[in-house]
Amino acid sequence: MALLASVFASAVAMADDAAKKDLAPGGKLRVGIAVAPTVGAGNVAREADGSYRGIAIDLGNELGQKLGVPVEFVPYPNSGALTDAVDAGAWDVAFLPVDAQRKARVDFGSAHIVLQSTYLVGANSPIKTLADVDKAGVRVMGVEKTATARAAAASLKATTIGHVKTADELFELLKTDKADAIALSRESLLALQAKLPGSRVLDGAYLNSYVAVALPKGKASGLAYATAFVDAAIGSGSVRRALDKAGLATSQIPPPGTKP
């Protein structure tokens, strides 16, 4: 029994070492983050002091503590730019919205947030439903290379979606009446709604997906470790606490082990 315990402990240590090499090859955990004006399901917000706030920040710090390595957050203007940076080896782990195109670029582990995307419209807009958005002449805008914008484009038949680089630009278009509907995750839109009196987040969703932990392809040991970490974070309540802390109390969490 002692020999079996020793063998098991050695196997665990070897697995942890392999995971650390995948997740922190340079001795620190580089967490890629998409930065927006407000915290959303797949993005973080920048604070006045230059720090960041959001689910990826809390989970990234917790993962770094578990690995015993320092954490560096690597910011990008949107999740598309964050995904593109994987080819340059600029980050080690991220927490990204899942869609088919992104699966071709990164490997996903367990999901930790149920992602819904919809539209925000202005106070005086005649648009009441998702169907109202898909009409000729409606000016729909989204953030380039994001899962939400790609899904919106696929769902729209009578109109097309335009693109900007950041969520800040997107919100400014709605505020200045240069867009009729903007596409983002429900969490992000609810936060923006509070900044634009009378604006409305439309019921329903044109995208139902997940946000999940993501690694560059070919990091099997790291992906297994990160997946187990996310499952444990859901079970321990860490994900729920991170969401509540970010003001996303209504966000849904999938069961541990959900693979998108």
C-alpha positions in Angstrom: 0.0 0.0 0.0 2.9 2.4 0.8 4.5 1.6 -2.5 1.2 2.3 -4.4 0.8 5.5 -2.5 4.3 6.5 -3.4 3.8 5.7 -7.1 0.5 7.6 -7.2 2.1 10.7 -5.5 5.0 10.5 -8.1 2.5 10.3 -11.0 0.6 13.3 -9.6 3.8 15.3 -9.2 4.9 14.5 -12.8 1.4 15.5 -14.1 1.6 18.8 -12.2 5.1 19.5 -13.6 3.9 18.8 -17.1 0.9 21.1 -16.6 3.1 23.8 -15.2 5.4 23.6 -18.3 2.3 24.1 -20.5 0.6 26.8 -18.5 3.6 28.8 -17.3 6.5 28.0 -19.7 8.3 31.2 -18.8 7.8 30.8 -15.1 4.7 33.0 -14.9 1.1 32.5 -15.9 0.2 34.9 -18.7 -3.6 35.3 -18.8 -5.0 36.9 -21.9 -7.9 39.2 -21.3 -10.4 41.2 -23.5 -10.9 44.7 -22.0 -14.3 46.5 -22.4 -16.0 49.4 -20.7 -17.9 47.1 -18.4 -17.4 43.5 -17.1 -19.2 40.9 -19.2 -19.3 37.1 -19.5 -16.2 37.1 -21.7 -14.4 40.3 -20.9 -13.0 42.4 -18.0 -13.1 46.1 -17.3 -10.2 48.5 -16.6 -10.3 50.3 -13.2 -9.3 53.9 -12.7 -6.0 52.9 -11.1 -5.1 50.8 -14.2 -6.0 47.4 -12.6 -8.6 45.0 -14.1 -11.8 43.6 -12.7 -13.8 40.6 -13.9 -14.2 36.8 -13.8 -11.0 36.1 -15.8 -9.0 38.2 -13.2 -10.3 36.3 -10.2 -10.0 32.9 -11.9 -6.6 33.7 -13.4 -5.2 34.8 -10.0 -6.6 31.6 -8.3 -5.1 29.4 -11.0 -1.7 31.1 -10.6 -1.9 30.5 -6.8 -2.7 26.9 -7.4 0.3 26.5 -9.7 2.5 28.5 -7.4 3.6 31.1 -10.1 3.1 34.8 -10.5 0.3 36.0 -12.8 0.6 38.5 -15.7 -2.6 39.8 -17.4 -2.1 40.5 -21.1 -4.8 42.9 -22.4 -6.5 43.0 -25.8 -9.3 45.3 -27.2 -11.6 42.4 -27.8 -11.8 38.6 -27.8 -11.0 38.4 -31.5 -7.7 40.2 -31.0 -7.0 38.0 -28.0 -7.7 34.9 -30.1 -5.4 36.1 -32.9 -2.5 36.6 -30.5 -2.4 32.9 -29.7 -0.4 32.3 -32.9 2.4 34.5 -31.5 2.5 32.7 -28.2 1.6 35.9 -26.4 -0.5 34.3 -23.7 -0.8 30.9 -21.9 -4.4 30.7 -20.8 -7.6 32.6 -21.4 -11.4 32.5 -20.7 -13.1 32.9 -24.0 -16.6 32.7 -25.6 -16.9 29.5 -27.6 -17.8 29.2 -31.2 -16.8 27.0 -34.2 -14.3 29.4 -35.7 -12.5 29.9 -32.3 -12.3 26.1 -31.8 -10.1 26.0 -34.9 -7.6 28.3 -33.2 -7.5 27.2 -29.5 -8.4 24.2 -27.4 -11.2 24.6 -24.9 -11.6 22.9 -21.6 -14.6 23.1 -19.3 -17.1 25.9 -19.5 -17.8 28.1 -16.5 -20.4 30.5 -17.8 -23.6 30.1 -20.0 -23.3 32.8 -22.7 -26.3 34.5 -24.2 -25.9 37.3 -26.8 -28.6 39.8 -27.7 -29.0 43.5 -28.6 -29.2 46.8 -26.8 -31.4 49.5 -28.4 -31.9 53.2 -27.6 -34.7 54.8 -25.5 -36.7 55.9 -28.5 -36.2 52.9 -30.7 -39.2 51.2 -32.3 -37.3 47.9 -32.0 -39.0 45.6 -29.5 -37.9 42.1 -30.4 -35.0 40.2 -32.0 -37.2 39.8 -35.2 -37.5 43.6 -35.4 -33.7 43.9 -35.6 -33.6 41.8 -38.7 -35.2 44.3 -41.0 -33.9 46.2 -44.0 -32.3 49.5 -43.0 -31.7 48.6 -39.4 -28.2 49.6 -38.4 -26.7 46.7 -36.5 -23.2 46.9 -35.1 -20.8 44.5 -33.3 -17.2 44.1 -32.3 -15.1 42.6 -35.0 -13.9 38.9 -34.7 -16.0 38.1 -31.7 -18.3 35.2 -31.2 -21.3 37.5 -30.6 -20.7 39.4 -33.9 -20.2 36.3 -35.9 -23.4 34.7 -34.5 -25.4 38.0 -35.2 -24.1 38.0 -38.8 -25.3 34.4 -39.2 -28.7 35.1 -37.8 -29.5 38.3 -39.8 -31.1 37.7 -43.2 -32.7 41.1 -44.1 -29.8 43.4 -42.9 -26.1 43.1 -42.2 -23.9 43.8 -39.3 -21.1 46.4 -39.2 -18.0 46.2 -37.1 -15.9 48.3 -34.8 -12.7 47.3 -32.9 -13.8 47.9 -29.3 -16.9 47.8 -27.1 -16.3 51.5 -26.2 -16.7 52.4 -29.9 -19.8 50.3 -30.1 -21.5 52.0 -27.2 -20.6 55.4 -28.5 -22.4 54.6 -31.8 -25.6 53.8 -29.9 -25.3 56.9 -27.7 -24.9 59.2 -30.7 -27.7 57.5 -32.7 -25.2 56.1 -35.3 -26.4 52.6 -34.6 -29.9 51.2 -34.0 -28.9 48.0 -32.2 -25.5 46.8 -30.8 -24.6 43.2 -30.3 -22.9 41.9 -27.1 -23.3 39.4 -24.4 -26.4 39.9 -22.2 -24.1 40.7 -19.2 -22.2 43.4 -21.0 -25.4 44.9 -22.4 -27.1 45.1 -19.0 -24.1 47.0 -17.6 -24.2 49.4 -20.6 -28.0 49.8 -20.3 -27.4 51.4 -16.8 -25.2 54.0 -18.5 -27.8 55.0 -21.1 -31.1 55.9 -19.5 -34.1 54.5 -21.3 -32.1 52.0 -23.4 -33.4 48.4 -23.5 -31.8 45.0 -23.7 -33.9 42.8 -25.9 -35.4 39.6 -24.5 -34.3 36.3 -25.9 -30.9 35.5 -27.5 -29.5 34.9 -31.0 -26.5 33.0 -29.5 -26.6 30.4 -26.8 -23.2 29.2 -26.0 -20.5 29.1 -23.3 -17.5 30.9 -22.0 -14.7 28.3 -21.3 -11.1 28.1 -20.4 -8.9 28.1 -23.5 -5.2 27.2 -24.2 -3.1 27.3 -27.3 -3.4 24.0 -29.2 -1.1 21.1 -28.3 -1.0 21.7 -24.6 -2.7 18.5 -23.4 -1.3 18.4 -19.9 -2.0 22.1 -19.3 -5.5 21.8 -20.7 -6.3 18.8 -18.5 -5.1 20.8 -15.4 -7.0 23.9 -16.4 -10.2 21.9 -17.0 -9.9 20.2 -13.6 -9.3 23.7 -12.1 -12.5 25.1 -13.7 -14.6 22.2 -12.6 -13.3 22.5 -9.0 -13.9 26.3 -9.1 -17.5 25.7 -10.0 -17.9 23.1 -7.3 -16.2 25.3 -4.6 -18.3 28.3 -5.4 -15.3 30.4 -6.8 -17.0 31.0 -10.1 -20.3 32.1 -8.4 -18.4 34.4 -6.1 -16.4 35.9 -9.0 -19.7 36.6 -10.9 -21.4 38.1 -7.9 -18.4 40.3 -7.2 -18.5 41.6 -10.7 -22.2 42.4 -10.5 -23.3 39.5 -12.6 -25.6 37.8 -10.1 -28.0 36.6 -12.8 -25.4 34.9 -14.9 -25.8 31.1 -15.2 -23.1 28.6 -14.5 -23.1 25.2 -16.3 -22.5 22.0 -14.3 -18.9 21.0 -13.8 -17.5 19.0 -16.7 -19.5 20.8 -19.3 -17.5 20.6 -22.5 -18.5 23.0 -25.3 
